[in-house]
Amino acid sequence: MISFTRSRYNNLAKSYDVAHEHHESAILVGIELGTEAGIGSEESLDELKALTESAGAEIAGVVRQRLKAPDPRTFIGKGKAAEVRELALAKGASLAIFDDALSPAQARNLENELKIRVIDRSQLILDIFAQRAHTLEGKLQVEIAQLSYLQPRLTRQWSHLSRVRGGGAGGGGVGTRGPGETQLEVDRRRLRERLTRLKARLGEVERTRTIQRQRRLEVPYPTVALVGYTNSGKSTLMNALTDAGVEVADRPFSTLDPTIRRLKLPGKMNVMIVDTVGFIHRLPHMLIDAFKATLEEVRTATMLLHVVDGSSPLVAERMTIVDEVLQEIGAGAVPRIVVMNKADLAENPPHGNGAHDTVSISALKGEGLDDLLDAIGRHLGGSREEVSVTFPARRGDLVAMARRDGEVLSEEYRDGLVSVRARVSAPVAGRLRKAADAVI
């Protein structure tokens, strides 16, 4: 986990690390309410297993419980808490990971009951993001999300630290005043100041990214963003289309920082293709907020490729989750093609939801990629137009731009001028007309 400050916040960070020791052993805990739509509790726990292993912890056991409603004090009942404690003791586990969001009070009460560290799904995902962030922007975004998560839990942290420091003699309860309370206020103020500084720094990085995005718009290529549930094969597809060399791993969130490459479509059209972070069931809101700038690549894209693991039994549920996140970040109306990946592994390949064109592929085997490129070209073809312009013959750069972007139908040189007829994208057509108008 990223350190919060050099000394005191290192301690805070340590107790919030999921697996700061290699091969930490964890008990997973999930409840079934019987009222959930979409991904069920069993599938959600399977996903939690993959997340836990991805974070570097070993699974010592799994505890399930059916409940009408979560216990407001400990989330699970007292009897089930005793079962988790006994299992952790028997297996030598030092961590309990809950599949649902815990309130700060529930987490504190559970730690008192279980005698081991307790975290929830959101904190586990935050830890994985912290491990995977490589760029300055990614690290800033993750630390902001971690601190936002930590803020309401600082009381719990302070009680832990006061025991470590041997402070708070006499135990002090609710409403008592003294050094512990003063120190807690200092911690809260430092955390707020740290958050303010991080957000200001992230704002500077985001401004740079916005300038870069505007420059890309000046190089008039449409942008195609890859979106999808985590581990659906977006990075494999990115590599298959562009030789981008993006890390590919059979684990959640192997790609955090966006990768952008140029891709040439049939008919000479060029597009910029962007690989983005995967979405997941119960993606923490503070992460969506922190990654708004990165997800801006999705919102401003000309088109989306919604990459789906066609071999998963949860195709429909995962597609719905991605649709909901796209709506939340303001990208719900961006045109898209559904890309049914891993079609070679699917017994009965699904055909999408009917709302968008669907192409079946195997990114790993390179099957169906030509069909996909044709579909992208067809979708973006509507943005191409035919122009006839005349400008100085010395402006060979404009002719070259038309060739790169589309198709030059004819070019004729006379009296120091060149007359060009070309089929190009709307932005290039605009630039060609602008250059021609300057001659008149």
PEMOCOR-V327011 format. One record per residue. N is the residue number from 1. PHI is phi in whole degrees, 0 to 359 (none if undefined). OMEGA is omega as a letter, one per 40 degrees, with the letter a starting at -180 (* if undefined). D_CENTER is the distance of its C-alpha to the mean C-alpha in Angstrom with 2 decimals. Layout:
BEGIN
N,PHI,OMEGA,D_CENTER / N,PHI,OMEGA,D_CENTER
END
This chain:
BEGIN
1,none,a,17.35 / 2,288,a,17.88 / 3,288,a,21.38 / 4,272,i,22.08 / 5,218,a,25.54 / 6,294,a,27.82 / 7,244,a,29.96 / 8,301,a,29.61 / 9,286,i,25.84 / 10,297,i,25.69 / 11,295,i,27.44 / 12,301,a,25.07 / 13,297,a,22.08 / 14,301,a,23.97 / 15,286,i,24.54 / 16,257,i,20.88 / 17,290,i,19.81 / 18,281,a,18.97 / 19,222,a,20.73 / 20,290,i,22.37 / 21,263,i,25.21 / 22,296,i,24.61 / 23,59,i,25.11 / 24,297,a,25.16 / 25,259,a,26.25 / 26,230,i,24.62 / 27,259,i,25.82 / 28,264,a,23.29 / 29,231,i,24.36 / 30,224,i,23.55 / 31,240,i,25.58 / 32,244,a,26.38 / 33,268,i,27.43 / 34,77,a,28.52 / 35,243,a,27.26 / 36,279,i,23.62 / 37,264,i,22.69 / 38,83,a,20.06 / 39,291,a,18.84 / 40,283,a,21.83 / 41,295,a,22.29 / 42,296,i,23.24 / 43,294,i,20.17 / 44,295,i,17.96 / 45,293,i,19.96 / 46,300,i,19.56 / 47,293,i,15.77 / 48,298,i,16.48 / 49,300,a,18.76 / 50,297,i,16.24 / 51,295,a,13.88 / 52,298,i,17.12 / 53,296,i,18.28 / 54,295,i,15.05 / 55,282,i,15.59 / 56,102,i,19.15 / 57,257,i,21.22 / 58,264,a,23.87 / 59,265,a,24.46 / 60,269,a,28.01 / 61,178,i,28.16 / 62,230,i,26.71 / 63,240,i,28.29 / 64,242,i,28.04 / 65,210,i,29.80 / 66,265,a,30.69 / 67,222,i,31.08 / 68,285,i,32.08 / 69,205,i,30.13 / 70,298,i,28.49 / 71,291,a,31.06 / 72,297,a,30.65 / 73,270,a,31.81 / 74,234,i,30.14 / 75,71,i,27.85 / 76,255,a,29.83 / 77,291,a,33.63 / 78,298,a,35.96 / 79,296,a,37.10 / 80,291,i,33.64 / 81,298,i,32.82 / 82,295,i,35.99 / 83,296,i,34.93 / 84,295,a,31.61 / 85,297,a,33.66 / 86,295,i,36.21 / 87,296,i,33.69 / 88,297,i,31.92 / 89,295,a,35.40 / 90,294,a,36.50 / 91,265,a,33.47 / 92,71,a,33.18 / 93,279,a,29.64 / 94,246,a,28.55 / 95,211,i,25.37 / 96,243,a,24.60 / 97,245,a,21.09 / 98,265,a,21.04 / 99,285,a,18.81 / 100,246,i,19.10 / 101,288,i,18.70 / 102,256,i,21.82 / 103,285,i,23.63 / 104,305,a,24.84 / 105,293,i,28.34 / 106,298,i,27.42 / 107,298,i,25.69 / 108,295,a,28.79 / 109,296,i,31.20 / 110,295,i,29.54 / 111,297,i,29.76 / 112,294,a,33.42 / 113,284,a,34.03 / 114,273,a,32.22 / 115,64,i,33.11 / 116,223,i,29.79 / 117,292,a,26.43 / 118,232,i,24.25 / 119,226,i,20.51 / 120,242,a,18.31 / 121,303,a,15.11 / 122,300,a,13.13 / 123,293,i,14.73 / 124,297,i,14.10 / 125,296,i,10.28 / 126,299,i,10.83 / 127,295,i,13.21 / 128,296,i,11.12 / 129,299,i,8.64 / 130,297,i,12.07 / 131,291,a,13.43 / 132,266,a,10.96 / 133,289,a,10.78 / 134,245,a,13.66 / 135,276,i,14.10 / 136,303,a,15.77 / 137,299,i,13.20 / 138,299,a,10.38 / 139,294,i,13.08 / 140,297,a,14.21 / 141,299,a,11.02 / 142,293,a,10.73 / 143,295,i,14.49 / 144,299,i,14.65 / 145,296,i,12.44 / 146,295,i,14.71 / 147,293,i,17.80 / 148,297,i,17.06 / 149,290,a,16.86 / 150,288,a,19.96 / 151,310,a,22.05 / 152,287,a,23.54 / 153,256,a,24.01 / 154,291,i,26.07 / 155,299,i,29.34 / 156,299,a,28.50 / 157,300,a,27.62 / 158,294,i,30.94 / 159,298,i,33.00 / 160,294,a,31.62 / 161,291,a,32.42 / 162,294,i,35.83 / 163,292,a,36.78 / 164,298,a,35.80 / 165,277,a,37.87 / 166,77,a,40.69 / 167,276,i,40.61 / 168,67,i,41.21 / 169,302,a,44.53 / 170,89,i,45.84 / 171,77,a,42.43 / 172,14,a,42.16 / 173,256,a,40.89 / 174,297,i,39.52 / 175,88,i,41.27 / 176,282,i,42.71 / 177,241,i,42.61 / 178,160,a,42.68 / 179,303,a,40.95 / 180,301,a,37.97 / 181,295,i,37.24 / 182,299,a,37.77 / 183,296,i,35.42 / 184,300,i,32.74 / 185,297,i,33.12 / 186,298,i,32.89 / 187,301,a,29.64 / 188,298,a,28.20 / 189,295,i,29.46 / 190,298,a,28.04 / 191,295,i,24.60 / 192,299,i,24.84 / 193,296,i,26.14 / 194,299,i,23.40 / 195,300,a,20.73 / 196,298,i,22.80 / 197,295,a,23.09 / 198,298,a,19.41 / 199,294,i,18.61 / 200,295,i,21.51 / 201,293,i,20.37 / 202,297,i,16.84 / 203,301,i,18.78 / 204,295,i,20.79 / 205,296,a,17.92 / 206,295,i,16.44 / 207,297,i,20.00 / 208,299,i,20.18 / 209,297,i,17.04 / 210,297,i,18.70 / 211,297,i,21.92 / 212,298,i,20.38 / 213,295,i,18.90 / 214,295,i,22.41 / 215,295,i,24.05 / 216,297,i,22.08 / 217,293,i,23.32 / 218,290,i,26.77 / 219,276,a,26.47 / 220,280,i,26.53 / 221,253,i,24.19 / 222,297,i,22.04 / 223,253,i,18.25 / 224,244,a,16.57 / 225,256,i,12.76 / 226,274,i,11.36 / 227,231,i,9.12 / 228,159,i,9.33 / 229,296,a,9.06 / 230,300,i,7.94 / 231,69,i,11.14 / 232,270,i,12.57 / 233,107,a,13.75 / 234,297,a,11.84 / 235,293,i,12.68 / 236,298,i,16.14 / 237,294,i,16.70 / 238,303,a,15.78 / 239,293,a,18.32 / 240,295,a,20.81 / 241,276,a,20.92 / 242,230,a,20.99 / 243,55,a,21.70 / 244,287,a,18.76 / 245,73,i,18.83 / 246,288,i,15.09 / 247,300,i,14.88 / 248,241,i,15.07 / 249,215,i,15.19 / 250,276,a,15.79 / 251,202,i,13.37 / 252,292,i,9.97 / 253,57,i,7.07 / 254,286,i,9.76 / 255,242,i,7.92 / 256,246,a,6.06 / 257,275,a,8.60 / 258,294,i,9.39 / 259,247,a,12.69 / 260,237,i,15.34 / 261,222,i,18.53 / 262,270,a,21.58 / 263,227,i,22.59 / 264,264,i,26.13 / 265,265,i,26.76 / 266,303,a,30.18 / 267,84,i,32.55 / 268,70,i,31.45 / 269,288,i,28.58 / 270,257,i,25.86 / 271,226,i,22.24 / 272,262,a,19.29 / 273,251,a,16.43 / 274,239,i,12.84 / 275,266,a,10.24 / 276,236,a,6.59 / 277,296,i,3.22 / 278,284,i,4.43 / 279,261,a,5.39 / 280,206,i,8.19 / 281,306,a,11.58 / 282,58,i,11.99 / 283,294,a,8.54 / 284,303,a,10.27 / 285,297,a,11.26 / 286,294,i,11.65 / 287,287,i,7.98 / 288,300,i,7.64 / 289,297,a,10.85 / 290,293,a,10.15 / 291,264,a,7.32 / 292,305,a,9.73 / 293,293,i,11.23 / 294,296,a,8.52 / 295,288,i,7.83 / 296,300,i,11.63 / 297,301,i,11.71 / 298,285,a,10.93 / 299,294,a,13.43 / 300,264,a,16.07 / 301,293,i,15.95 / 302,290,a,19.30 / 303,205,i,17.94 / 304,247,i,14.98 / 305,253,i,15.17 / 306,274,a,13.72 / 307,275,a,13.77 / 308,239,i,15.10 / 309,282,a,16.47 / 310,292,a,20.01 / 311,270,a,21.48 / 312,280,i,19.72 / 313,289,a,22.05 / 314,254,a,19.26 / 315,307,a,18.58 / 316,298,a,19.58 / 317,295,a,17.74 / 318,291,i,14.34 / 319,298,i,15.06 / 320,297,i,15.99 / 321,298,i,12.79 / 322,298,i,10.84 / 323,303,a,13.83 / 324,294,i,13.68 / 325,294,i,10.16 / 326,299,i,11.41 / 327,298,a,14.58 / 328,298,a,13.18 / 329,266,i,11.70 / 330,84,a,14.95 / 331,248,a,14.17 / 332,298,a,16.13 / 333,266,a,19.16 / 334,292,i,17.85 / 335,303,a,19.86 / 336,212,i,18.26 / 337,243,i,19.42 / 338,274,a,18.41 / 339,252,i,18.35 / 340,280,a,19.66 / 341,274,a,18.85 / 342,58,a,20.83 / 343,299,a,23.76 / 344,290,a,26.12 / 345,263,a,25.08 / 346,275,i,25.35 / 347,290,i,28.81 / 348,236,a,28.70 / 349,307,i,26.02 / 350,290,a,24.60 / 351,241,i,25.08 / 352,78,a,22.19 / 353,251,i,23.01 / 354,84,a,25.54 / 355,281,a,23.86 / 356,225,i,22.53 / 357,300,a,23.99 / 358,235,i,22.95 / 359,235,i,23.39 / 360,266,a,23.60 / 361,217,i,22.82 / 362,232,a,22.49 / 363,298,a,20.28 / 364,294,a,21.65 / 365,266,i,25.23 / 366,76,a,24.94 / 367,272,i,26.37 / 368,82,a,26.04 / 369,292,i,24.43 / 370,297,i,27.50 / 371,299,a,27.22 / 372,294,i,23.61 / 373,299,i,24.72 / 374,297,a,27.67 / 375,295,i,25.61 / 376,298,i,23.40 / 377,301,i,26.73 / 378,297,a,28.33 / 379,296,a,25.62 / 380,273,a,25.73 / 381,300,a,29.51 / 382,296,a,30.27 / 383,270,a,29.19 / 384,263,a,31.87 / 385,218,a,35.36 / 386,265,i,38.69 / 387,232,i,40.23 / 388,235,a,43.69 / 389,223,i,44.01 / 390,228,i,46.49 / 391,208,a,45.94 / 392,304,a,47.62 / 393,298,a,47.80 / 394,291,a,46.57 / 395,275,i,43.06 / 396,298,i,42.14 / 397,296,a,38.58 / 398,289,i,38.22 / 399,296,i,39.61 / 400,297,i,37.25 / 401,297,i,34.25 / 402,296,i,35.50 / 403,294,a,35.87 / 404,296,a,32.36 / 405,279,a,30.79 / 406,207,a,33.07 / 407,226,i,36.66 / 408,272,a,39.84 / 409,279,i,42.52 / 410,199,i,45.40 / 411,215,a,46.33 / 412,227,a,49.85 / 413,258,i,51.27 / 414,200,i,54.34 / 415,52,i,55.88 / 416,75,i,53.00 / 417,240,i,50.48 / 418,234,i,48.06 / 419,257,a,47.42 / 420,239,i,44.16 / 421,242,a,43.06 / 422,215,i,39.45 / 423,250,a,36.69 / 424,221,i,33.48 / 425,290,a,30.35 / 426,302,i,31.05 / 427,299,i,29.91 / 428,293,i,32.14 / 429,303,i,34.93 / 430,296,a,34.78 / 431,291,i,35.11 / 432,295,i,37.98 / 433,295,a,39.80 / 434,297,i,39.37 / 435,295,a,40.94 / 436,292,a,43.73 / 437,297,a,44.49 / 438,293,a,44.95 / 439,280,a,47.80 / 440,292,*,49.72
END
